[in-house]
Amino acid sequence: MVVLKKIKASTLMETLVATVLIVVVFMLASVILNNLFSNTIKSNTAEIDNYLSELEYQYMNDKIELPFFDDFKTWEITIQSNDQAEEQQVILEAVNSDTKQIITKHISEN
């Protein structure tokens, strides 16, 4: 007959504690990653930057008149002329109605 060797094992309580710790670590990691991805998506302004460039092009080619107001998804866009000193400037401003983020572009007319 073969004599079985006694294998050292952990108790049920140790296994449960280890499982709970692993679950807590994975939950914290998933919450952190979720916040990171949602903030990245909210702060992405590539689409509105492209639209503002398109509006700037239209203004430069006299396709739109000032003052100009428009809505683009959650953005409120205004284009206004600002006469200061000797130089006339046109200000393109986009305000996100959800996050209150503001994007401003200046066009100098010489």
C-alpha positions as protocol buffer text, in pm:
chain_id: "A"
residue {
  index: 1
  type: MET
  ca { x: 0 y: 0 z: 0 }
}
residue {
  index: 2
  type: VAL
  ca { x: 102 y: 351 z: -76 }
}
residue {
  index: 3
  type: VAL
  ca { x: 121 y: 590 z: 212 }
}
residue {
  index: 4
  type: LEU
  ca { x: -39 y: 926 z: 127 }
}
residue {
  index: 5
  type: LYS
  ca { x: 152 y: 1238 z: 213 }
}
residue {
  index: 6
  type: LYS
  ca { x: -32 y: 1502 z: 402 }
}
residue {
  index: 7
  type: ILE
  ca { x: -71 y: 1817 z: 187 }
}
residue {
  index: 8
  type: LYS
  ca { x: -74 y: 2147 z: 365 }
}
residue {
  index: 9
  type: ALA
  ca { x: -388 y: 2344 z: 269 }
}
residue {
  index: 10
  type: SER
  ca { x: -563 y: 2662 z: 371 }
}
residue {
  index: 11
  type: THR
  ca { x: -876 y: 2673 z: 579 }
}
residue {
  index: 12
  type: LEU
  ca { x: -1215 y: 2777 z: 447 }
}
residue {
  index: 13
  type: MET
  ca { x: -1196 y: 3109 z: 632 }
}
residue {
  index: 14
  type: GLU
  ca { x: -858 y: 3198 z: 477 }
}
residue {
  index: 15
  type: THR
  ca { x: -994 y: 3117 z: 131 }
}
residue {
  index: 16
  type: LEU
  ca { x: -1301 y: 3337 z: 184 }
}
residue {
  index: 17
  type: VAL
  ca { x: -1092 y: 3629 z: 309 }
}
residue {
  index: 18
  type: ALA
  ca { x: -860 y: 3603 z: 10 }
}
residue {
  index: 19
  type: THR
  ca { x: -1159 y: 3589 z: -228 }
}
residue {
  index: 20
  type: VAL
  ca { x: -1317 y: 3897 z: -71 }
}
residue {
  index: 21
  type: LEU
  ca { x: -989 y: 4089 z: -95 }
}
residue {
  index: 22
  type: ILE
  ca { x: -952 y: 4001 z: -463 }
}
residue {
  index: 23
  type: VAL
  ca { x: -1312 y: 4107 z: -536 }
}
residue {
  index: 24
  type: VAL
  ca { x: -1261 y: 4440 z: -356 }
}
residue {
  index: 25
  type: VAL
  ca { x: -941 y: 4511 z: -552 }
}
residue {
  index: 26
  type: PHE
  ca { x: -1114 y: 4436 z: -884 }
}
residue {
  index: 27
  type: MET
  ca { x: -1413 y: 4654 z: -790 }
}
residue {
  index: 28
  type: LEU
  ca { x: -1186 y: 4949 z: -706 }
}
residue {
  index: 29
  type: ALA
  ca { x: -993 y: 4901 z: -1030 }
}
residue {
  index: 30
  type: SER
  ca { x: -1313 y: 4893 z: -1235 }
}
residue {
  index: 31
  type: VAL
  ca { x: -1447 y: 5212 z: -1070 }
}
residue {
  index: 32
  type: ILE
  ca { x: -1119 y: 5394 z: -1134 }
}
residue {
  index: 33
  type: LEU
  ca { x: -1108 y: 5284 z: -1498 }
}
residue {
  index: 34
  type: ASN
  ca { x: -1473 y: 5377 z: -1550 }
}
residue {
  index: 35
  type: ASN
  ca { x: -1412 y: 5730 z: -1416 }
}
residue {
  index: 36
  type: LEU
  ca { x: -1099 y: 5766 z: -1625 }
}
residue {
  index: 37
  type: PHE
  ca { x: -1274 y: 5665 z: -1948 }
}
residue {
  index: 38
  type: SER
  ca { x: -1584 y: 5877 z: -1883 }
}
residue {
  index: 39
  type: ASN
  ca { x: -1370 y: 6186 z: -1810 }
}
residue {
  index: 40
  type: THR
  ca { x: -1171 y: 6125 z: -2127 }
}
residue {
  index: 41
  type: ILE
  ca { x: -1489 y: 6106 z: -2333 }
}
residue {
  index: 42
  type: LYS
  ca { x: -1639 y: 6418 z: -2170 }
}
residue {
  index: 43
  type: SER
  ca { x: -1326 y: 6626 z: -2225 }
}
residue {
  index: 44
  type: ASN
  ca { x: -1284 y: 6522 z: -2590 }
}
residue {
  index: 45
  type: THR
  ca { x: -1333 y: 6839 z: -2796 }
}
residue {
  index: 46
  type: ALA
  ca { x: -1217 y: 6719 z: -3139 }
}
residue {
  index: 47
  type: GLU
  ca { x: -1567 y: 6730 z: -3289 }
}
residue {
  index: 48
  type: ILE
  ca { x: -1643 y: 7086 z: -3179 }
}
residue {
  index: 49
  type: ASP
  ca { x: -1294 y: 7201 z: -3283 }
}
residue {
  index: 50
  type: ASN
  ca { x: -1362 y: 7071 z: -3634 }
}
residue {
  index: 51
  type: TYR
  ca { x: -1699 y: 7245 z: -3643 }
}
residue {
  index: 52
  type: LEU
  ca { x: -1546 y: 7573 z: -3524 }
}
residue {
  index: 53
  type: SER
  ca { x: -1281 y: 7547 z: -3796 }
}
residue {
  index: 54
  type: GLU
  ca { x: -1558 y: 7494 z: -4050 }
}
residue {
  index: 55
  type: LEU
  ca { x: -1741 y: 7804 z: -3923 }
}
residue {
  index: 56
  type: GLU
  ca { x: -1417 y: 8003 z: -3933 }
}
residue {
  index: 57
  type: TYR
  ca { x: -1369 y: 7900 z: -4296 }
}
residue {
  index: 58
  type: GLN
  ca { x: -1727 y: 8000 z: -4378 }
}
residue {
  index: 59
  type: TYR
  ca { x: -1678 y: 8338 z: -4212 }
}
residue {
  index: 60
  type: MET
  ca { x: -1352 y: 8403 z: -4397 }
}
residue {
  index: 61
  type: ASN
  ca { x: -1532 y: 8331 z: -4726 }
}
residue {
  index: 62
  type: ASP
  ca { x: -1834 y: 8552 z: -4640 }
}
residue {
  index: 63
  type: LYS
  ca { x: -2080 y: 8263 z: -4611 }
}
residue {
  index: 64
  type: ILE
  ca { x: -2211 y: 8367 z: -4268 }
}
residue {
  index: 65
  type: GLU
  ca { x: -2295 y: 8707 z: -4124 }
}
residue {
  index: 66
  type: LEU
  ca { x: -2221 y: 8841 z: -3780 }
}
residue {
  index: 67
  type: PRO
  ca { x: -2348 y: 8806 z: -3513 }
}
residue {
  index: 68
  type: PHE
  ca { x: -2394 y: 8432 z: -3559 }
}
residue {
  index: 69
  type: PHE
  ca { x: -2560 y: 8193 z: -3314 }
}
residue {
  index: 70
  type: ASP
  ca { x: -2587 y: 7816 z: -3348 }
}
residue {
  index: 71
  type: ASP
  ca { x: -2632 y: 7495 z: -3151 }
}
residue {
  index: 72
  type: PHE
  ca { x: -2415 y: 7192 z: -3215 }
}
residue {
  index: 73
  type: LYS
  ca { x: -2511 y: 6888 z: -3007 }
}
residue {
  index: 74
  type: THR
  ca { x: -2463 y: 7013 z: -2647 }
}
residue {
  index: 75
  type: TRP
  ca { x: -2261 y: 7319 z: -2753 }
}
residue {
  index: 76
  type: GLU
  ca { x: -2393 y: 7675 z: -2790 }
}
residue {
  index: 77
  type: ILE
  ca { x: -2186 y: 7865 z: -3046 }
}
residue {
  index: 78
  type: THR
  ca { x: -2161 y: 8241 z: -3090 }
}
residue {
  index: 79
  type: ILE
  ca { x: -1953 y: 8439 z: -3335 }
}
residue {
  index: 80
  type: GLN
  ca { x: -1925 y: 8811 z: -3270 }
}
residue {
  index: 81
  type: SER
  ca { x: -1715 y: 9101 z: -3382 }
}
residue {
  index: 82
  type: ASN
  ca { x: -1503 y: 9274 z: -3119 }
}
residue {
  index: 83
  type: ASP
  ca { x: -1372 y: 9619 z: -3214 }
}
residue {
  index: 84
  type: GLN
  ca { x: -1079 y: 9703 z: -2990 }
}
residue {
  index: 85
  type: ALA
  ca { x: -819 y: 9968 z: -3049 }
}
residue {
  index: 86
  type: GLU
  ca { x: -695 y: 9961 z: -3408 }
}
residue {
  index: 87
  type: GLU
  ca { x: -745 y: 9594 z: -3476 }
}
residue {
  index: 88
  type: GLN
  ca { x: -1081 y: 9428 z: -3537 }
}
residue {
  index: 89
  type: GLN
  ca { x: -1119 y: 9078 z: -3396 }
}
residue {
  index: 90
  type: VAL
  ca { x: -1384 y: 8814 z: -3446 }
}
residue {
  index: 91
  type: ILE
  ca { x: -1443 y: 8586 z: -3150 }
}
residue {
  index: 92
  type: LEU
  ca { x: -1575 y: 8232 z: -3192 }
}
residue {
  index: 93
  type: GLU
  ca { x: -1700 y: 8094 z: -2861 }
}
residue {
  index: 94
  type: ALA
  ca { x: -1849 y: 7754 z: -2786 }
}
residue {
  index: 95
  type: VAL
  ca { x: -2001 y: 7675 z: -2445 }
}
residue {
  index: 96
  type: ASN
  ca { x: -2100 y: 7323 z: -2347 }
}
residue {
  index: 97
  type: SER
  ca { x: -2437 y: 7337 z: -2173 }
}
residue {
  index: 98
  type: ASP
  ca { x: -2368 y: 7017 z: -1976 }
}
residue {
  index: 99
  type: THR
  ca { x: -2011 y: 7065 z: -1852 }
}
residue {
  index: 100
  type: LYS
  ca { x: -1989 y: 7448 z: -1881 }
}
residue {
  index: 101
  type: GLN
  ca { x: -1663 y: 7405 z: -2073 }
}
residue {
  index: 102
  type: ILE
  ca { x: -1571 y: 7706 z: -2291 }
}
residue {
  index: 103
  type: ILE
  ca { x: -1369 y: 7700 z: -2613 }
}
residue {
  index: 104
  type: THR
  ca { x: -1267 y: 8035 z: -2762 }
}
residue {
  index: 105
  type: LYS
  ca { x: -1098 y: 8118 z: -3094 }
}
residue {
  index: 106
  type: HIS
  ca { x: -989 y: 8462 z: -3210 }
}
residue {
  index: 107
  type: ILE
  ca { x: -967 y: 8570 z: -3575 }
}
residue {
  index: 108
  type: SER
  ca { x: -772 y: 8887 z: -3648 }
}
residue {
  index: 109
  type: GLU
  ca { x: -877 y: 9090 z: -3949 }
}
residue {
  index: 110
  type: ASN
  ca { x: -606 y: 9298 z: -4103 }
}
